[in-house]
Amino acid sequence: MTVPGALQRLLVIVVFAAALPCRGEEAISGRWEGTTHIPDDDLNVIVDLAQENGTWVGSIIIPGLDVKGVPLTDITVKASAVNFSVKGTLGIQLKLQLDGSGKLTGSFEQAGNRALTTLQKTGPSQVEYPPRNTPVAKELEGEWKGDYQMLGYTRHVSIKFTNRGPDGAAAEFVIVGRRTNNLPVDLVTQEGDLLSVDSHEIGISFEGRLRDGKLGGAIRQGAIETPLVLERAK
Amino acid sequence: MNGSQIGVLLASLCAMAAVNAQSMFRGDATHSGRYAGPAPRQFHRVKWKFPTGDRVISSPVFKDSVVYFGGDDGNVYAVDAETGRQIWKRVTNGPVPATPAIVDGTLYVGSYDGKFYALDARTGALKWKITTEGERRFEAKGLHGLQPKNQTIADPFDVFLSSPVVVNGSVYFGSGDGNLYALDSATGDLRWKFKTGDVVHASPAFADGVLFFGSWDSYFYAVDATTGKEKWRFHAGEDPLVHNQVGFQSSPAVANGVVYTGCRDANLYALDAATGKEKWRFFNDLSWVITSPAVADGKVFFATSDSSLYHVVDANSGKPVIRQQGKAYMFSSPAIVGDVVFIGVLNGTLEARDAKTGELLWDFQVDTSKQNKGWVLTADRKFNVPFLYHSNWREAPIVANDQQIRIGGVFSSPLVVNGVVYFGSADGFLYALE
């Protein structure tokens, strides 16, 4: 059976068009390096983007902002357009377009400010993955309580650990000062007998060891560190 | 003399008193922060701006059509209030982030060179100078949680020097050497000095023969102005961990037997002037009160740093009357002129607010703030804190602080004379707005 010429051309177009997004997406995987021009300053920006099981993952390095291997979130790739956010308190968003010369250009947005960014592919992607939660020892499961002093008054702390199988442990981390603060915990690890609970978003962490039935260590808020001993909640 | 002549004479005397009340930090020896004269409820134009070599933290004062102020470039300036032309400058060997006092033709001011100067207000010629035990900024190990915690770090937010108060032939001022000094205003001879436990960069207020001032040692003092003997002391909050919530940087105001002062422990205090007993305190959720409060019509006007709040509270009870959310930290002290309150903001703006409602009437943003170099500010003029203070290692926070200040922060307390608003900015200019 002979396919008429017009239909043949249409098929070619459809097949080619279907392939375009895939080729665009392939083109977007990799390590991208370039510069963001903010007033009176240039920021070096290094972005790693990759596809894993049909999902986009990525991380970013901005040496001038103390950002290294920070995960990207809300990554969308549509044809030649790439948009993503940078996890954390900086609130950075990039909206980029792959241009004809193979460069990603677009805007770097932060706190309502916007600057031009141009990135060039320099090699295969080197996406960094955030550390994963580990399980905690059985005797640490449950709720622990204690108090500490900071900036002139007492705060009450409660941390509750729950093991979740392959997802490692979860922790509910609450600090009660003048207000009750439920901290968003993004990392719980136990290495040997050293236990760590981190809320990177808030900049507060606890690190301690179980000794004589008490979880003794220190709480860190930014660079301020103060001792904290937690006892099992009654 | 007929009735109308008496009226004219009284009006002239009132006008003279008002003008006299513009020649010292916060207007007068009690630091009321209230000034006479018309206040612009609308902004029309920049009348002039006067360039200096570095930031202007000092507040301007006015005497006989001349505006005087200090510059961080080390100069003391006299500028024609009408034209903005320099009349004279006198160089010292250190920054002058203090507000001069002009009394009987003499200008008094201290410098970071550790000296205190008396200059001829007309020519800038030196009348006398004395050397203190030396200036320094407040410092502490692990200050504000900076690393490393065992390293002593000078406080970049300790921006002011103590401004002198001149009363009854004596000039009084605090020093980074921890002393409050009393000098003979004619000769500079030391009458007495009073030692505290740390830096004194707040300015003393004077009322009924007593000087009131706070020190970075966490105490607020009342000292007999004649003898230098302590009458009482009040202990405010301490913060041995990171030394963030401690010390008096705010200068007090005295009204109706009550002393009002801000503190870095986040409180505004009202203390009985006779006994030092606390009447009330207004807590500001860990946010410093650096502004020197202004007192008028039974109300106290002040603002906060990190929480960036403009407050008016009842002078008797401390109960809130007005609370307005500002955009950035306020270190500048409010000036009350008629029904308008003027205050500087560290994002490089001067604000004019209605005294009764607190509503913003107008604001003026300096050019460096508009340029927003290095994205120091967010698009809505707040400090871009996570972008700026992304590291607490080495000099990064100090550099960030410097960037923050260079946006054109208005630390200076505004002065309003004949409807013209004068203030300094960290962009290096003294502004005259009308």
Interface residues (C-beta under 8 A of the other chain):
Chain A: I38 P39 D40 D41 L65 D66 V67 G88 T89 L90 G91 Q110 A111 G112 N113 Q149 M150 L151 G152 R178 Q221 G222 A223 I224 E225 T226
Chain B: G142 G145 L146 Q147 K149 G237 E238 D239 L241 V242 N244 Q245 D265 D285 L286 Q371 N372 K373 G374 W375 T378 A379 D380 K382 N384 P386 F387 H390 S391 N392
